[in-house]
Structure formats: C-alpha cells, structure tokens
Amino acid sequence: MSKYGAYVKFTAKSGERQALADILLEAAAAAQTIADCEIYIINVSDDEPDAIWVTEVWSSAEAHQASLSQPETKESISRAMPLIAGVESIPVMPLGGKGL
Amino acid sequence: MSKYGAYVKFTAKSGERQALADILLEAAAAAQTIADCEIYIINVSDDEPDAIWVTEVWSSAEAHQASLSQPETKESISRAMPLIAGVESIPVMPLGGKGL
C-alpha cells in the first residue's frame, strides 16, 4: 500500500500564529505514539508571517483518514479552528528517501 | 541554530518524471551518510503528472548551502538538468514534531 504524504498550509488569523503552532506541536507530541503517523513536523515560513506548514507522512491514506475521526484529533481541531483563517493541502505520494 | 527545511517542486520535461525521480532517489541514498541532511524524501503527486516534490530538512541553512558545492551533488545536478523544465522551492523553518 502506498504511503500518504501532505504539505498542509495553515494561515493563522493575525497575531495567532504562535498559539496555533503550540496546538500543532501538542498534536505532534501526541502523534509520537501513533505508529501509522511516520512524520508530523511543524514549520514556519519567514516569507509568510501568518503561515504554518505541516509536513505529514502516514502509512496509508486510510490511516490518515482514520486519524481525523479520533477523539484526540477532533479535540485539537476544535481548539485550533478559532485561530485559523485558511487551510490548503498539497497531497503527495512518498516514493522513498532519507527519513522514511 | 535553526534547522532548514524546504519543499522543492521539480517539474520534469514530459515523459521524464520517472528518470528524474530515479536520479533524486540515488541522491537520497547518498544522503544517508550525510549527518547534516536529516530528511530527503522523494514524492510524486497524482494531481500533477510531471511534478516531483522533495521534502528536505537540514541541520542548518549553511549545511544545506554547503551541500550544493559538493562534487557528488554537482554530478547529480548535471545529470538531472536535462530532464527538468522548472524548479520552485518553498523554504520553511522546522520548529519540531515527529520525525525530526
């Protein structure tokens, strides 16, 4: 089965980027125990003062989809939503390389 | 020192994506021994038939820059160049998360 990857760009409401990053970093800490979540890295961009990019790799698209219905995920999303102005995702399929 | 990350989108010339992916996967295999290169994952996109996305994380921007002047890197680039129609990069600064 193919792995599933994505670059997810969150645009925070003005002044809320750090608070949103903190919630995403908590979600990343919780992901340490989820075997199907292989990579979940929180990044900022110097060029885009309100942007947070999350690099995700999952064992499969199904595992990623299933994670969205977990109570912990829903709780994180509900806390993050008021801080978010927009979300865009670039889905990718990892072929291989260093760090997988 | 801050880590350096990037999502680098290579657009292959028509019909050349697999050949370009093979060169990038070879570069990723060579990166296994480069401690400053933490992540170098080769991805394709179902939505963009000529696109290859490379997810990179380096120990610092300086380490990434230094890698570009290595003979092995230059050799890979010279083999890849004839296959490439365009390159765009989204530089990011990793804050933390799973997989770093």
N, CA and C atoms of all chains as a GROMACS GRO file, in nm:
protein
  600
    1MET      N    1   0.085  -0.119   0.000
    1MET     CA    2   0.000   0.000   0.000
    1MET      C    3   0.089   0.125   0.000
    2SER      N    4   0.049   0.224  -0.077
    2SER     CA    5   0.128   0.346  -0.083
    2SER      C    6   0.116   0.426   0.045
    3LYS      N    7   0.228   0.487   0.082
    3LYS     CA    8   0.222   0.584   0.190
    3LYS      C    9   0.146   0.708   0.142
    4TYR      N   10   0.103   0.788   0.239
    4TYR     CA   11   0.034   0.913   0.209
    4TYR      C   12   0.113   1.027   0.272
    5GLY      N   13   0.137   1.130   0.194
    5GLY     CA   14   0.204   1.249   0.247
    5GLY      C   15   0.125   1.373   0.213
    6ALA      N   16   0.155   1.481   0.284
    6ALA     CA   17   0.092   1.609   0.253
    6ALA      C   18   0.177   1.722   0.312
    7TYR      N   19   0.174   1.834   0.241
    7TYR     CA   20   0.222   1.961   0.295
    7TYR      C   21   0.096   2.043   0.321
    8VAL      N   22   0.066   2.066   0.446
    8VAL     CA   23  -0.058   2.136   0.480
    8VAL      C   24  -0.023   2.276   0.529
    9LYS      N   25  -0.077   2.376   0.459
    9LYS     CA   26  -0.050   2.515   0.496
    9LYS      C   27  -0.169   2.572   0.573
   10PHE      N   28  -0.143   2.606   0.698
   10PHE     CA   29  -0.241   2.676   0.780
   10PHE      C   30  -0.207   2.824   0.777
   11THR      N   31  -0.306   2.907   0.746
   11THR     CA   32  -0.289   3.051   0.762
   11THR      C   33  -0.360   3.091   0.890
   12ALA      N   34  -0.282   3.140   0.984
   12ALA     CA   35  -0.338   3.180   1.114
   12ALA      C   36  -0.402   3.318   1.103
   13LYS      N   37  -0.503   3.340   1.184
   13LYS     CA   38  -0.553   3.476   1.198
   13LYS      C   39  -0.440   3.564   1.253
   14SER      N   40  -0.446   3.692   1.219
   14SER     CA   41  -0.337   3.783   1.255
   14SER      C   42  -0.304   3.776   1.404
   15GLY      N   43  -0.178   3.756   1.434
   15GLY     CA   44  -0.133   3.752   1.574
   15GLY      C   45  -0.149   3.618   1.643
   16GLU      N   46  -0.205   3.520   1.573
   16GLU     CA   47  -0.237   3.391   1.637
   16GLU      C   48  -0.143   3.278   1.594
   17ARG      N   49  -0.039   3.309   1.515
   17ARG     CA   50   0.044   3.200   1.465
   17ARG      C   51   0.110   3.119   1.576
   18GLN      N   52   0.165   3.185   1.676
   18GLN     CA   53   0.234   3.109   1.780
   18GLN      C   54   0.137   3.020   1.857
   19ALA      N   55   0.018   3.074   1.888
   19ALA     CA   56  -0.081   2.993   1.960
   19ALA      C   57  -0.122   2.871   1.878
   20LEU      N   58  -0.138   2.891   1.747
   20LEU     CA   59  -0.173   2.779   1.660
   20LEU      C   60  -0.057   2.679   1.651
   21ALA      N   61   0.066   2.730   1.641
   21ALA     CA   62   0.182   2.641   1.637
   21ALA      C   63   0.190   2.557   1.764
   22ASP      N   64   0.157   2.616   1.876
   22ASP     CA   65   0.163   2.542   2.003
   22ASP      C   66   0.064   2.425   2.003
   23ILE      N   67  -0.056   2.449   1.950
   23ILE     CA   68  -0.156   2.340   1.943
   23ILE      C   69  -0.107   2.230   1.849
   24LEU      N   70  -0.049   2.270   1.736
   24LEU     CA   71   0.001   2.171   1.640
   24LEU      C   72   0.120   2.094   1.696
   25LEU      N   73   0.204   2.161   1.773
   25LEU     CA   74   0.317   2.092   1.837
   25LEU      C   75   0.268   1.992   1.941
   26GLU      N   76   0.159   2.026   2.010
   26GLU     CA   77   0.098   1.929   2.103
   26GLU      C   78   0.045   1.808   2.027
   27ALA      N   79  -0.019   1.835   1.913
   27ALA     CA   80  -0.070   1.724   1.831
   27ALA      C   81   0.046   1.636   1.783
   28ALA      N   82   0.158   1.700   1.748
   28ALA     CA   83   0.275   1.624   1.704
   28ALA      C   84   0.330   1.537   1.818
   29ALA      N   85   0.327   1.591   1.940
   29ALA     CA   86   0.374   1.513   2.056
   29ALA      C   87   0.284   1.392   2.077
   30ALA      N   88   0.153   1.412   2.061
   30ALA     CA   89   0.060   1.300   2.075
   30ALA      C   90   0.081   1.196   1.965
   31ALA      N   91   0.126   1.243   1.848
   31ALA     CA   92   0.147   1.152   1.734
   31ALA      C   93   0.267   1.059   1.754
   32GLN      N   94   0.350   1.090   1.854
   32GLN     CA   95   0.469   1.004   1.879
   32GLN      C   96   0.427   0.860   1.904
   33THR      N   97   0.310   0.838   1.960
   33THR     CA   98   0.267   0.702   1.993
   33THR      C   99   0.180   0.639   1.883
   34ILE      N  100   0.155   0.712   1.775
   34ILE     CA  101   0.071   0.659   1.666
   34ILE      C  102   0.162   0.602   1.557
   35ALA      N  103   0.169   0.470   1.548
   35ALA     CA  104   0.264   0.406   1.457
   35ALA      C  105   0.237   0.443   1.311
   36ASP      N  106   0.112   0.460   1.276
   36ASP     CA  107   0.078   0.492   1.136
   36ASP      C  108   0.118   0.634   1.096
   37CYS      N  109   0.144   0.719   1.194
   37CYS     CA  110   0.191   0.855   1.165
   37CYS      C  111   0.343   0.853   1.169
   38GLU      N  112   0.405   0.863   1.052
   38GLU     CA  113   0.551   0.849   1.043
   38GLU      C  114   0.622   0.982   1.058
   39ILE      N  115   0.563   1.088   1.003
   39ILE     CA  116   0.623   1.221   1.012
   39ILE      C  117   0.511   1.322   1.037
   40TYR      N  118   0.534   1.414   1.129
   40TYR     CA  119   0.439   1.523   1.154
   40TYR      C  120   0.522   1.639   1.209
   41ILE      N  121   0.574   1.720   1.116
   41ILE     CA  122   0.667   1.827   1.153
   41ILE      C  123   0.599   1.962   1.134
   42ILE      N  124   0.612   2.046   1.235
   42ILE     CA  125   0.554   2.180   1.232
   42ILE      C  126   0.662   2.279   1.188
   43ASN      N  127   0.632   2.358   1.085
   43ASN     CA  128   0.727   2.455   1.029
   43ASN      C  129   0.664   2.593   1.020
   44VAL      N  130   0.746   2.695   1.029
   44VAL     CA  131   0.700   2.829   0.995
   44VAL      C  132   0.778   2.876   0.872
   45SER      N  133   0.736   2.989   0.818
   45SER     CA  134   0.797   3.043   0.698
   45SER      C  135   0.833   3.188   0.724
   46ASP      N  136   0.958   3.223   0.695
   46ASP     CA  137   0.999   3.362   0.712
   46ASP      C  138   0.925   3.454   0.616
   47ASP      N  139   0.890   3.400   0.499
   47ASP     CA  140   0.830   3.482   0.394
   47ASP      C  141   0.682   3.510   0.418
   48GLU      N  142   0.618   3.426   0.501
   48GLU     CA  143   0.474   3.434   0.519
   48GLU      C  144   0.445   3.441   0.669
   49PRO      N  145   0.428   3.562   0.723
   49PRO     CA  146   0.424   3.579   0.868
   49PRO      C  147   0.308   3.511   0.939
   50ASP      N  148   0.202   3.475   0.864
   50ASP     CA  149   0.089   3.408   0.928
   50ASP      C  150   0.082   3.258   0.895
   51ALA      N  151   0.181   3.208   0.824
   51ALA     CA  152   0.173   3.070   0.774
   51ALA      C  153   0.242   2.969   0.866
   52ILE      N  154   0.180   2.853   0.877
   52ILE     CA  155   0.242   2.735   0.938
   52ILE      C  156   0.227   2.623   0.836
   53TRP      N  157   0.336   2.556   0.807
   53TRP     CA  158   0.332   2.440   0.717
   53TRP      C  159   0.354   2.314   0.800
   54VAL      N  160   0.269   2.215   0.781
   54VAL     CA  161   0.286   2.086   0.848
   54VAL      C  162   0.323   1.982   0.743
   55THR      N  163   0.435   1.916   0.766
   55THR     CA  164   0.481   1.807   0.679
   55THR      C  165   0.431   1.676   0.740
   56GLU      N  166   0.348   1.605   0.664
   56GLU     CA  167   0.291   1.480   0.716
   56GLU      C  168   0.327   1.363   0.628
   57VAL      N  169   0.362   1.249   0.690
   57VAL     CA  170   0.368   1.120   0.619
   57VAL      C  171   0.297   1.017   0.706
   58TRP      N  172   0.205   0.944   0.642
   58TRP     CA  173   0.128   0.839   0.707
   58TRP      C  174   0.151   0.707   0.634
   59SER      N  175   0.127   0.596   0.700
   59SER     CA  176   0.149   0.464   0.640
   59SER      C  177   0.056   0.440   0.521
   60SER      N  178  -0.058   0.508   0.519
   60SER     CA  179  -0.153   0.497   0.407
   60SER      C  180  -0.252   0.613   0.415
   61ALA      N  181  -0.320   0.638   0.304
   61ALA     CA  182  -0.425   0.741   0.305
   61ALA      C  183  -0.537   0.703   0.402
   62GLU      N  184  -0.563   0.572   0.411
   62GLU     CA  185  -0.669   0.526   0.501
   62GLU      C  186  -0.633   0.555   0.647
   63ALA      N  187  -0.507   0.533   0.683
   63ALA     CA  188  -0.464   0.561   0.821
   63ALA      C  189  -0.477   0.710   0.853
   64HIS      N  190  -0.442   0.794   0.753
   64HIS     CA  191  -0.457   0.938   0.773
   64HIS      C  192  -0.604   0.974   0.793
   65GLN      N  193  -0.688   0.920   0.707
   65GLN     CA  194  -0.831   0.950   0.715
   65GLN      C  195  -0.888   0.905   0.850
   66ALA      N  196  -0.846   0.785   0.894
   66ALA     CA  197  -0.897   0.732   1.021
   66ALA      C  198  -0.857   0.821   1.138
   67SER      N  199  -0.738   0.882   1.128
   67SER     CA  200  -0.690   0.965   1.240
   67SER      C  201  -0.782   1.084   1.262
   68LEU      N  202  -0.846   1.131   1.154
   68LEU     CA  203  -0.928   1.251   1.165
   68LEU      C  204  -1.054   1.229   1.248
   69SER      N  205  -1.092   1.103   1.264
   69SER     CA  206  -1.212   1.075   1.342
   69SER      C  207  -1.180   1.036   1.488
   70GLN      N  208  -1.051   1.039   1.524
   70GLN     CA  209  -1.015   1.008   1.662
   70GLN      C  210  -1.055   1.124   1.755
   71PRO      N  211  -1.098   1.092   1.876
   71PRO     CA  212  -1.139   1.200   1.970
   71PRO      C  213  -1.028   1.302   1.995
   72GLU      N  214  -0.902   1.255   2.008
   72GLU     CA  215  -0.792   1.348   2.035
   72GLU      C  216  -0.775   1.446   1.920
   73THR      N  217  -0.788   1.394   1.798
   73THR     CA  218  -0.774   1.480   1.680
   73THR      C  219  -0.886   1.582   1.676
   74LYS      N  220  -1.007   1.536   1.701
   74LYS     CA  221  -1.121   1.628   1.697
   74LYS      C  222  -1.107   1.738   1.802
   75GLU      N  223  -1.053   1.700   1.917
   75GLU     CA  224  -1.035   1.799   2.024
   75GLU      C  225  -0.933   1.904   1.983
   76SER      N  226  -0.821   1.859   1.921
   76SER     CA  227  -0.720   1.954   1.873
   76SER      C  228  -0.779   2.047   1.768
   77ILE      N  229  -0.854   1.989   1.675
   77ILE     CA  230  -0.912   2.069   1.567
   77ILE      C  231  -1.007   2.174   1.625
   78SER      N  232  -1.086   2.135   1.725
   78SER     CA  233  -1.184   2.231   1.779
   78SER      C  234  -1.113   2.346   1.851
   79ARG      N  235  -0.995   2.317   1.911
   79ARG     CA  236  -0.920   2.427   1.975
   79ARG      C  237  -0.851   2.514   1.871
   80ALA      N  238  -0.809   2.452   1.759
   80ALA     CA  239  -0.734   2.526   1.657
   80ALA      C  240  -0.824   2.612   1.569
   81MET      N  241  -0.945   2.565   1.544
   81MET     CA  242  -1.033   2.631   1.446
   81MET      C  243  -1.047   2.781   1.465
   82PRO      N  244  -1.066   2.830   1.589
   82PRO     CA  245  -1.086   2.976   1.605
   82PRO      C  246  -0.962   3.058   1.567
   83LEU      N  247  -0.847   2.991   1.555
   83LEU     CA  248  -0.721   3.062   1.525
   83LEU      C  249  -0.688   3.059   1.376
   84ILE      N  250  -0.765   2.985   1.297
   84ILE     CA  251  -0.730   2.956   1.158
   84ILE      C  252  -0.812   3.040   1.061
   85ALA      N  253  -0.740   3.109   0.969
   85ALA     CA  254  -0.807   3.184   0.863
   85ALA      C  255  -0.823   3.101   0.736
   86GLY      N  256  -0.736   3.002   0.715
   86GLY     CA  257  -0.746   2.921   0.594
   86GLY      C  258  -0.654   2.800   0.599
   87VAL      N  259  -0.689   2.698   0.522
   87VAL     CA  260  -0.608   2.576   0.513
   87VAL      C  261  -0.600   2.534   0.367
   88GLU      N  262  -0.480   2.502   0.321
   88GLU     CA  263  -0.460   2.444   0.189
   88GLU      C  264  -0.371   2.322   0.206
   89SER      N  265  -0.391   2.220   0.122
   89SER     CA  266  -0.310   2.100   0.134
   89SER      C  267  -0.257   2.058  -0.002
   90ILE      N  268  -0.130   2.022  -0.006
   90ILE     CA  269  -0.069   1.964  -0.126
   90ILE      C  270  -0.046   1.816  -0.094
   91PRO      N  271  -0.132   1.727  -0.144
   91PRO     CA  272  -0.112   1.584  -0.115
   91PRO      C  273   0.000   1.527  -0.203
   92VAL      N  274   0.084   1.445  -0.147
   92VAL     CA  275   0.193   1.383  -0.223
   92VAL      C  276   0.203   1.235  -0.188
   93MET      N  277   0.270   1.160  -0.275
   93MET     CA  278   0.290   1.017  -0.250
   93MET      C  279   0.440   0.991  -0.237
   94PRO      N  280   0.486   0.963  -0.113
   94PRO     CA  281   0.630   0.939  -0.092
   94PRO      C  282   0.674   0.812  -0.164
   95LEU      N  283   0.783   0.825  -0.242
   95LEU     CA  284   0.841   0.709  -0.311
   95LEU      C  285   0.952   0.645  -0.230
   96GLY      N  286   1.028   0.728  -0.158
   96GLY     CA  287   1.141   0.677  -0.082
   96GLY      C  288   1.231   0.792  -0.044
   97GLY      N  289   1.345   0.758   0.018
   97GLY     CA  290   1.442   0.861   0.054
   97GLY      C  291   1.483   0.850   0.199
   98LYS      N  292   1.558   0.950   0.244
   98LYS     CA  293   1.609   0.952   0.381
   98LYS      C  294   1.506   1.011   0.475
   99GLY      N  295   1.480   0.941   0.585
   99GLY     CA  296   1.388   0.993   0.686
   99GLY      C  297   1.255   0.922   0.687
  100LEU      N  298   1.236   0.829   0.595
  100LEU     CA  299   1.113   0.748   0.595
  100LEU      C  300   1.135   0.624   0.680
  101MET      N  301   2.116   2.695   1.656
  101MET     CA  302   2.098   2.731   1.515
  101MET      C  303   1.971   2.665   1.463
  102SER      N  304   1.896   2.740   1.384
  102SER     CA  305   1.772   2.685   1.331
  102SER      C  306   1.799   2.582   1.223
  103LYS      N  307   1.715   2.479   1.223
  103LYS     CA  308   1.717   2.386   1.110
  103LYS      C  309   1.666   2.458   0.986
  104TYR      N  310   1.695   2.396   0.871
  104TYR     CA  311   1.647   2.450   0.744
  104TYR      C  312   1.564   2.342   0.676
  105GLY      N  313   1.446   2.378   0.629
  105GLY     CA  314   1.364   2.285   0.554
  105GLY      C  315   1.319   2.346   0.422
  106ALA      N  316   1.276   2.262   0.333
  106ALA     CA  317   1.221   2.311   0.206
  106ALA      C  318   1.134   2.203   0.143
  107TYR      N  319   1.030   2.250   0.073
  107TYR     CA  320   0.955   2.166  -0.019
  107TYR      C  321   0.997   2.212  -0.158
  108VAL      N  322   1.068   2.127  -0.230
  108VAL     CA  323   1.120   2.166  -0.360
  108VAL      C  324   1.042   2.092  -0.469
  109LYS      N  325   0.977   2.170  -0.555
  109LYS     CA  326   0.898   2.112  -0.663
  109LYS      C  327   0.976   2.115  -0.794
  110PHE      N  328   1.007   1.996  -0.843
  110PHE     CA  329   1.068   1.983  -0.974
  110PHE      C  330   0.959   1.950  -1.075
  111THR      N  331   0.953   2.025  -1.184
  111THR     CA  332   0.866   1.987  -1.294
  111THR      C  333   0.953   1.923  -1.401
  112ALA      N  334   0.925   1.795  -1.428
  112ALA     CA  335   1.005   1.722  -1.527
  112ALA      C  336   0.956   1.756  -1.667
  113LYS      N  337   1.047   1.747  -1.761
  113LYS     CA  338   1.004   1.754  -1.901
  113LYS      C  339   0.911   1.635  -1.927
  114SER      N  340   0.821   1.651  -2.023
  114SER     CA  341   0.720   1.550  -2.048
  114SER      C  342   0.783   1.412  -2.069
  115GLY      N  343   0.733   1.314  -1.995
  115GLY     CA  344   0.782   1.176  -2.009
  115GLY      C  345   0.907   1.145  -1.931
  116GLU      N  346   0.964   1.243  -1.862
  116GLU     CA  347   1.092   1.223  -1.794
  116GLU      C  348   1.080   1.214  -1.642
  117ARG      N  349   0.956   1.212  -1.590
  117ARG     CA  350   0.945   1.214  -1.444
  117ARG      C  351   1.011   1.094  -1.377
  118GLN      N  352   0.991   0.976  -1.430
  118GLN     CA  353   1.049   0.859  -1.363
  118GLN      C  354   1.202   0.863  -1.366
  119ALA      N  355   1.259   0.904  -1.480
  119ALA     CA  356   1.405   0.913  -1.490
  119ALA      C  357   1.459   1.015  -1.389
  120LEU      N  358   1.387   1.127  -1.375
  120LEU     CA  359   1.429   1.229  -1.278
  120LEU      C  360   1.413   1.177  -1.135
  121ALA      N  361   1.304   1.106  -1.110
  121ALA     CA  362   1.283   1.050  -0.976
  121ALA      C  363   1.395   0.952  -0.940
  122ASP      N  364   1.440   0.874  -1.038
  122ASP     CA  365   1.547   0.778  -1.012
  122ASP      C  366   1.676   0.849  -0.971
  123ILE      N  367   1.708   0.960  -1.038
  123ILE     CA  368   1.829   1.036  -1.001
  123ILE      C  369   1.814   1.094  -0.860
  124LEU      N  370   1.696   1.144  -0.829
  124LEU     CA  371   1.674   1.203  -0.696
  124LEU      C  372   1.677   1.094  -0.587
  125LEU      N  373   1.626   0.976  -0.620
  125LEU     CA  374   1.632   0.865  -0.522
  125LEU      C  375   1.777   0.821  -0.500
  126GLU      N  376   1.858   0.825  -0.604
  126GLU     CA  377   2.002   0.797  -0.587
  126GLU      C  378   2.067   0.902  -0.496
  127ALA      N  379   2.030   1.028  -0.517
  127ALA     CA  380   2.082   1.135  -0.431
  127ALA      C  381   2.039   1.114  -0.287
  128ALA      N  382   1.914   1.069  -0.268
  128ALA     CA  383   1.864   1.042  -0.133
  128ALA      C  384   1.942   0.927  -0.068
  129ALA      N  385   1.976   0.826  -0.149
  129ALA     CA  386   2.055   0.714  -0.094
  129ALA      C  387   2.193   0.763  -0.052
  130ALA      N  388   2.253   0.850  -0.132
  130ALA     CA  389   2.384   0.906  -0.096
  130ALA      C  390   2.374   0.992   0.030
  131ALA      N  391   2.259   1.054   0.051
  131ALA     CA  392   2.239   1.142   0.168
  131ALA      C  393   2.231   1.064   0.299
  132GLN      N  394   2.214   0.932   0.288
  132GLN     CA  395   2.207   0.851   0.412
  132GLN      C  396   2.331   0.870   0.499
  133THR      N  397   2.445   0.897   0.438
  133THR     CA  398   2.570   0.909   0.514
  133THR      C  399   2.602   1.054   0.552
  134ILE      N  400   2.517   1.149   0.512
  134ILE     CA  401   2.542   1.291   0.541
  134ILE      C  402   2.463   1.329   0.666
  135ALA      N  403   2.533   1.346   0.778
  135ALA     CA  404   2.465   1.368   0.905
  135ALA      C  405   2.381   1.496   0.904
  136ASP      N  406   2.430   1.599   0.835
  136ASP     CA  407   2.358   1.726   0.832
  136ASP      C  408   2.228   1.720   0.753
  137CYS      N  409   2.213   1.618   0.669
  137CYS     CA  410   2.089   1.600   0.595
  137CYS      C  411   2.000   1.506   0.675
  138GLU      N  412   1.893   1.563   0.732
  138GLU     CA  413   1.809   1.485   0.823
  138GLU      C  414   1.694   1.416   0.750
  139ILE      N  415   1.639   1.484   0.651
  139ILE     CA  416   1.528   1.428   0.572
  139ILE      C  417   1.549   1.466   0.426
  140TYR      N  418   1.529   1.369   0.339
  140TYR     CA  419   1.535   1.394   0.193
  140TYR      C  420   1.445   1.290   0.129
  141ILE      N  421   1.317   1.325   0.119
  141ILE     CA  422   1.216   1.230   0.072
  141ILE      C  423   1.166   1.272  -0.067
  142ILE      N  424   1.162   1.175  -0.157
  142ILE     CA  425   1.117   1.199  -0.294
  142ILE      C  426   0.969   1.160  -0.303
  143ASN      N  427   0.887   1.251  -0.352
  143ASN     CA  428   0.742   1.230  -0.362
  143ASN      C  429   0.694   1.261  -0.504
  144VAL      N  430   0.587   1.195  -0.543
  144VAL     CA  431   0.517   1.236  -0.664
  144VAL      C  432   0.378   1.284  -0.625
  145SER      N  433   0.309   1.340  -0.723
  145SER     CA  434   0.176   1.395  -0.699
  145SER      C  435   0.081   1.338  -0.803
  146ASP      N  436  -0.030   1.282  -0.757
  146ASP     CA  437  -0.129   1.231  -0.852
  146ASP      C  438  -0.189   1.342  -0.936
  147ASP      N  439  -0.197   1.461  -0.876
  147ASP     CA  440  -0.264   1.573  -0.943
  147ASP      C  441  -0.179   1.638  -1.051
  148GLU      N  442  -0.048   1.619  -1.041
  148GLU     CA  443   0.044   1.690  -1.130
  148GLU      C  444   0.137   1.587  -1.194
  149PRO      N  445   0.106   1.541  -1.315
  149PRO     CA  446   0.175   1.426  -1.372
  149PRO      C  447   0.323   1.446  -1.400
  150ASP      N  448   0.370   1.571  -1.405
  150ASP     CA  449   0.512   1.594  -1.430
  150ASP      C  450   0.587   1.639  -1.304
  151ALA      N  451   0.519   1.642  -1.190
  151ALA     CA  452   0.580   1.702  -1.070
  151ALA      C  453   0.645   1.598  -0.979
  152ILE      N  454   0.758   1.637  -0.924
  152ILE     CA  455   0.822   1.564  -0.814
  152ILE      C  456   0.845   1.665  -0.703
  153TRP      N  457   0.802   1.630  -0.583
  153TRP     CA  458   0.825   1.715  -0.467
  153TRP      C  459   0.930   1.649  -0.379
  154VAL      N  460   1.032   1.725  -0.339
  154VAL     CA  461   1.133   1.674  -0.247
  154VAL      C  462   1.117   1.745  -0.113
  155THR      N  463   1.100   1.667  -0.008
  155THR     CA  464   1.091   1.720   0.128
  155THR      C  465   1.231   1.715   0.189
  156GLU      N  466   1.285   1.831   0.224
  156GLU     CA  467   1.420   1.836   0.278
  156GLU      C  468   1.421   1.897   0.418
  157VAL      N  469   1.501   1.839   0.508
  157VAL     CA  470   1.536   1.904   0.635
  157VAL      C  471   1.686   1.888   0.654
  158TRP      N  472   1.751   1.999   0.682
  158TRP     CA  473   1.896   2.004   0.707
  158TRP      C  474   1.920   2.063   0.846
  159SER      N  475   2.037   2.034   0.902
  159SER     CA  476   2.069   2.083   1.037
  159SER      C  477   2.077   2.235   1.041
  160SER      N  478   2.105   2.298   0.927
  160SER     CA  479   2.110   2.445   0.920
  160SER      C  480   2.107   2.485   0.772
  161ALA      N  481   2.074   2.612   0.748
  161ALA     CA  482   2.077   2.663   0.611
  161ALA      C  483   2.219   2.657   0.555
  162GLU      N  484   2.317   2.677   0.641
  162GLU     CA  485   2.457   2.674   0.597
  162GLU      C  486   2.494   2.533   0.549
  163ALA      N  487   2.449   2.431   0.623
  163ALA     CA  488   2.480   2.293   0.584
  163ALA      C  489   2.415   2.261   0.450
  164HIS      N  490   2.291   2.310   0.431
  164HIS     CA  491   2.226   2.288   0.301
  164HIS      C  492   2.305   2.356   0.189
  165GLN      N  493   2.343   2.481   0.213
  165GLN     CA  494   2.417   2.556   0.111
  165GLN      C  495   2.549   2.487   0.078
  166ALA      N  496   2.618   2.439   0.182
  166ALA     CA  497   2.748   2.374   0.161
  166ALA      C  498   2.732   2.247   0.077
  167SER      N  499   2.618   2.178   0.094
  167SER     CA  500   2.599   2.052   0.020
  167SER      C  501   2.596   2.077  -0.131
  168LEU      N  502   2.549   2.197  -0.170
  168LEU     CA  503   2.534   2.225  -0.313
  168LEU      C  504   2.668   2.236  -0.385
  169SER      N  505   2.775   2.258  -0.309
  169SER     CA  506   2.906   2.270  -0.374
  169SER      C  507   2.986   2.139  -0.368
  170GLN      N  508   2.924   2.033  -0.313
  170GLN     CA  509   2.994   1.903  -0.309
  170GLN      C  510   2.998   1.842  -0.449
  171PRO      N  511   3.108   1.774  -0.483
  171PRO     CA  512   3.118   1.712  -0.616
  171PRO      C  513   3.004   1.616  -0.647
  172GLU      N  514   2.960   1.536  -0.547
  172GLU     CA  515   2.854   1.439  -0.572
  172GLU      C  516   2.722   1.511  -0.607
  173THR      N  517   2.697   1.622  -0.537
  173THR     CA  518   2.575   1.699  -0.564
  173THR      C  519   2.581   1.759  -0.703
  174LYS      N  520   2.695   1.816  -0.737
  174LYS     CA  521   2.709   1.878  -0.870
  174LYS      C  522   2.691   1.773  -0.980
  175GLU      N  523   2.739   1.654  -0.954
  175GLU     CA  524   2.728   1.547  -1.056
  175GLU      C  525   2.580   1.508  -1.074
  176SER      N  526   2.508   1.497  -0.960
  176SER     CA  527   2.364   1.466  -0.970
  176SER      C  528   2.290   1.575  -1.044
  177ILE      N  529   2.321   1.700  -1.011
  177ILE     CA  530   2.252   1.813  -1.075
  177ILE      C  531   2.278   1.813  -1.225
  178SER      N  532   2.401   1.784  -1.263
  178SER     CA  533   2.433   1.788  -1.407
  178SER      C  534   2.359   1.677  -1.483
  179ARG      N  535   2.336   1.562  -1.417
  179ARG     CA  536   2.260   1.456  -1.482
  179ARG      C  537   2.110   1.489  -1.486
  180ALA      N  538   2.062   1.560  -1.382
  180ALA     CA  539   1.919   1.588  -1.372
  180ALA      C  540   1.876   1.705  -1.461
  181MET      N  541   1.966   1.801  -1.480
  181MET     CA  542   1.928   1.925  -1.550
  181MET      C  543   1.858   1.903  -1.684
  182PRO      N  544   1.906   1.811  -1.770
  182PRO     CA  545   1.839   1.795  -1.900
  182PRO      C  546   1.694   1.744  -1.888
  183LEU      N  547   1.658   1.692  -1.772
  183LEU     CA  548   1.524   1.634  -1.753
  183LEU      C  549   1.426   1.733  -1.691
  184ILE      N  550   1.476   1.850  -1.649
  184ILE     CA  551   1.399   1.943  -1.567
  184ILE      C  552   1.348   2.061  -1.648
  185ALA      N  553   1.215   2.086  -1.638
  185ALA     CA  554   1.156   2.202  -1.704
  185ALA      C  555   1.148   2.322  -1.609
  186GLY      N  556   1.142   2.296  -1.477
  186GLY     CA  557   1.132   2.406  -1.382
  186GLY      C  558   1.151   2.359  -1.239
  187VAL      N  559   1.192   2.451  -1.153
  187VAL     CA  560   1.211   2.423  -1.010
  187VAL      C  561   1.155   2.539  -0.930
  188GLU      N  562   1.076   2.506  -0.828
  188GLU     CA  563   1.028   2.607  -0.733
  188GLU      C  564   1.055   2.554  -0.593
  189SER      N  565   1.082   2.642  -0.499
  189SER     CA  566   1.111   2.597  -0.363
  189SER      C  567   1.031   2.678  -0.262
  190ILE      N  568   0.974   2.609  -0.166
  190ILE     CA  569   0.909   2.674  -0.052
  190ILE      C  570   0.999   2.650   0.068
  191PRO      N  571   1.078   2.750   0.109
  191PRO     CA  572   1.165   2.729   0.225
  191PRO      C  573   1.085   2.739   0.355
  192VAL      N  574   1.113   2.652   0.449
  192VAL     CA  575   1.043   2.654   0.578
  192VAL      C  576   1.143   2.634   0.691
  193MET      N  577   1.102   2.672   0.812
  193MET     CA  578   1.187   2.655   0.930
  193MET      C  579   1.118   2.558   1.025
  194PRO      N  580   1.172   2.434   1.035
  194PRO     CA  581   1.110   2.336   1.124
  194PRO      C  582   1.120   2.378   1.270
  195LEU      N  583   1.006   2.374   1.340
  195LEU     CA  584   1.003   2.407   1.482
  195LEU      C  585   1.015   2.282   1.568
  196GLY      N  586   0.959   2.171   1.521
  196GLY     CA  587   0.959   2.048   1.599
  196GLY      C  588   0.856   1.954   1.544
  197GLY      N  589   0.840   1.840   1.613
  197GLY     CA  590   0.740   1.743   1.571
  197GLY      C  591   0.796   1.604   1.560
  198LYS      N  592   0.716   1.514   1.505
  198LYS     CA  593   0.755   1.374   1.491
  198LYS      C  594   0.833   1.354   1.362
  199GLY      N  595   0.948   1.287   1.372
  199GLY     CA  596   1.026   1.257   1.253
  199GLY      C  597   1.150   1.342   1.239
  200LEU      N  598   1.169   1.437   1.330
  200LEU     CA  599   1.291   1.519   1.330
  200LEU      C  600   1.397   1.451   1.415
   0.00000   0.00000   0.00000
